[in-house]
Amino acid sequence: MTERVPFQQRQVTLQDQFGQRNAQVAERKELCNPVQKRAEPFHNRASHLQCYGTSSPDLNRLVAVQNQFGSQRLLVHRSERLCLPSRKSRPGKPAPKINAQERIDHFQCYGVGQVTGLRAPTAIGSVKLFDQFGKTKVKVGPALRLCAPVSKNGGGVLHRVSHLVCYRIKGRRAVQYGIRNQFEGVAPLRTIRRHSLCVPSNKVLLP
């Protein structure tokens, strides 16, 4: 993602299932938009996640995750992103506020290493995706991040057990957009390429 409006760095207090810390939020990163995978229905097309760069000490925590793709064990490392619920707009138009029906959690996303391969009845292969930017077919790569619901500045968590596991995908797609969330309301920004596909997942901490 590129930007024409500088981001104002700030500090926040974050608390998730891995602990509590004061975090420096440094810069804008990925935009995560709702996507329809394999013709499954959308549940909330309005709410997006705008992610920002942050960092933490290495957790080195072992977890088991399970989702529609299968199950595997991951080693959770440093926090890489704080993702805020956001509304997206076209360039030159203000993004609307998020209403109560569209609310989703904040997420803190950690880099992961694969301890075991993905256990699934069949290989994932290529996956068809459809979102506000169009249709595409992608090959799903290895797990990149585990995103845990997080309380920012004491704001609480809506769905404590709902996590995201993000897998690498590739593809270019330049789209301009504006964003609105608790940090900012800015325009225009521009996406550069597809980076990852984040799948709702269950997570269990392992000893």
Backbone hydrogen bonds, N-H to C=O, Kabsch-Sander energy under -0.5 kcal/mol:
donor,donor_aa,acceptor,acceptor_aa,energy
2,T,190,R,-2.3
4,R,188,P,-0.9
9,Q,7,F,-0.7
10,R,25,V,-1.5
12,V,23,A,-2.3
14,L,12,V,-0.5
14,L,21,R,-2.9
15,Q,151,S,-1.7
16,D,19,G,-2.4
19,G,16,D,-1.7
21,R,14,L,-2.4
23,A,12,V,-3.2
23,A,21,R,-0.5
25,V,10,R,-3.4
25,V,23,A,-0.6
26,A,24,Q,-0.6
26,A,53,G,-2.8
29,K,51,C,-3.0
32,C,30,E,-0.5
32,C,49,L,-3.6
33,N,31,L,-0.6
36,Q,130,F,-3.2
37,K,35,V,-0.6
38,R,36,Q,-0.5
38,R,128,K,-2.5
40,E,37,K,-1.8
48,H,86,S,-3.0
49,L,32,C,-2.7
50,Q,84,L,-2.3
51,C,30,E,-3.1
51,C,49,L,-0.6
52,Y,82,L,-2.1
53,G,27,E,-2.9
54,T,80,E,-1.4
56,S,79,S,-0.6
59,L,77,H,-0.8
60,N,76,V,-1.2
61,R,76,V,-1.5
63,V,74,L,-2.6
64,A,204,V,-2.6
65,V,72,Q,-2.7
66,Q,202,N,-1.9
67,N,70,G,-2.4
70,G,67,N,-0.9
71,S,119,R,-2.1
72,Q,65,V,-1.8
74,L,63,V,-2.4
75,L,113,G,-2.9
76,V,61,R,-3.5
76,V,74,L,-0.6
77,H,111,G,-3.2
80,E,109,C,-3.3
81,R,109,C,-1.8
82,L,52,Y,-2.2
83,C,107,F,-3.3
84,L,50,Q,-2.8
84,L,82,L,-0.5
86,S,48,H,-2.6
87,R,180,R,-2.3
88,K,46,A,-0.5
89,S,178,G,-2.1
93,K,90,R,-2.0
99,N,97,K,-0.5
102,E,99,N,-1.3
103,R,100,A,-1.0
106,H,150,V,-0.6
107,F,83,C,-2.2
108,Q,148,A,-2.8
109,C,81,R,-2.6
109,C,107,F,-0.5
110,Y,146,L,-3.1
111,G,78,R,-2.4
112,V,144,L,-1.8
113,G,75,L,-2.1
115,V,73,R,-2.0
115,V,113,G,-0.7
116,T,73,R,-1.6
119,R,71,S,-3.4
120,A,118,L,-0.7
127,V,138,V,-3.0
129,L,136,T,-3.0
130,F,36,Q,-1.8
131,D,134,G,-2.1
134,G,131,D,-1.6
136,T,129,L,-2.3
138,V,127,V,-2.5
140,V,125,G,-1.2
140,V,138,V,-0.5
141,G,168,R,-3.2
144,L,166,C,-3.6
145,R,166,C,-1.3
146,L,110,Y,-2.2
147,C,164,L,-3.3
148,A,108,Q,-2.8
148,A,146,L,-0.6
150,V,106,H,-1.9
151,S,15,Q,-2.8
152,K,150,V,-0.6
153,N,13,T,-3.3
153,N,151,S,-0.6
155,G,152,K,-1.4
162,S,159,H,-1.2
163,H,161,V,-0.9
163,H,201,S,-2.0
164,L,147,C,-2.1
165,V,199,V,-2.1
166,C,145,R,-2.6
167,Y,197,L,-2.7
168,R,142,P,-2.2
169,I,195,H,-1.8
173,R,192,I,-1.3
175,V,173,R,-0.7
177,Y,189,L,-2.4
178,G,89,S,-2.4
179,I,186,V,-2.3
180,R,87,R,-1.7
181,N,184,E,-2.9
186,V,179,I,-1.6
189,L,177,Y,-3.4
190,R,2,T,-1.8
191,T,175,V,-2.8
194,R,171,G,-3.4
197,L,167,Y,-2.6
198,C,196,S,-0.5
199,V,165,V,-2.8
199,V,197,L,-0.5
201,S,163,H,-2.4
202,N,66,Q,-2.7
204,V,64,A,-2.4
206,L,62,L,-2.8
